[in-house]
Amino acid sequence: MTQKMRWRTTGGGGIGGGTVTTAGNLVFQVVNDGRLLAYSADKGEKLAEIQTGLRGGMGPRSRIRSASSSTSPSWAPRER
């Protein structure tokens, strides 16, 4: 497998920020100002941006769970 950068975006990083990549061609990014962003993994196209109201200290997995329980965006994973 050859790893090379396909696209790049600003934001994230630092304490409480980060990304999660899924097998379904999605990248979720948490930005420290409380936004949860979803991108297509192959092209980097922004698919969704949600202001969660949660700032710092929580990674993408926690934000996805919080967003799905309160706003139910169509791309959010469902609880099993």
C-alpha positions in Angstrom: 0.0 0.0 0.0 1.3 3.4 -1.0 0.4 6.2 1.4 0.2 9.7 -0.1 -1.7 12.8 0.7 -4.7 13.4 -1.5 -6.1 16.5 0.1 -5.7 18.8 3.1 -7.9 21.1 5.1 -7.3 23.6 7.9 -8.4 23.3 11.5 -8.5 20.5 14.0 -5.4 19.3 15.9 -4.5 20.4 19.4 -6.3 19.2 22.5 -9.7 17.8 21.7 -9.4 17.9 17.9 -8.7 15.1 15.5 -10.1 12.9 12.7 -11.8 9.5 12.2 -11.8 7.8 8.9 -14.4 5.2 8.0 -14.5 2.4 5.4 -17.5 4.1 3.9 -15.4 6.9 2.3 -16.0 9.4 5.1 -13.6 11.5 7.2 -15.0 13.2 10.3 -13.0 16.1 11.8 -13.5 17.8 15.1 -12.4 21.4 15.4 -11.8 22.9 18.8 -14.5 25.6 18.4 -17.1 22.8 18.6 -17.7 22.0 14.9 -18.0 18.5 13.6 -17.2 18.3 9.9 -17.7 15.4 7.5 -15.7 15.1 4.2 -15.6 12.6 1.4 -12.3 10.6 2.0 -11.4 10.4 -1.7 -11.9 14.0 -2.8 -12.0 16.0 0.5 -15.3 17.5 -0.4 -17.1 18.9 2.7 -20.4 17.1 3.1 -21.6 18.4 6.5 -20.7 20.9 9.2 -22.5 20.8 12.5 -22.0 23.1 15.5 -22.2 20.7 18.4 -21.8 23.3 21.2 -19.1 21.1 22.7 -15.7 22.7 23.0 -12.4 21.0 23.5 -11.6 17.8 25.3 -13.8 15.4 23.2 -12.6 13.5 20.1 -14.6 12.8 16.9 -16.2 9.6 18.2 -17.8 11.4 21.1 -19.0 14.3 19.0 -20.6 11.9 16.4 -22.5 10.1 19.1 -23.6 13.5 20.6 -24.7 14.9 17.3 -26.6 11.8 16.3 -28.6 11.7 19.5 -29.6 15.4 19.3 -30.0 16.2 15.6 -30.0 12.8 13.8 -28.1 13.9 10.6 -28.6 11.4 7.8 -24.8 10.5 7.7 -24.5 9.7 11.4 -23.9 6.1 12.5 -26.9 4.4 14.1 -26.7 2.7 17.5 -26.9 -1.1 17.3 
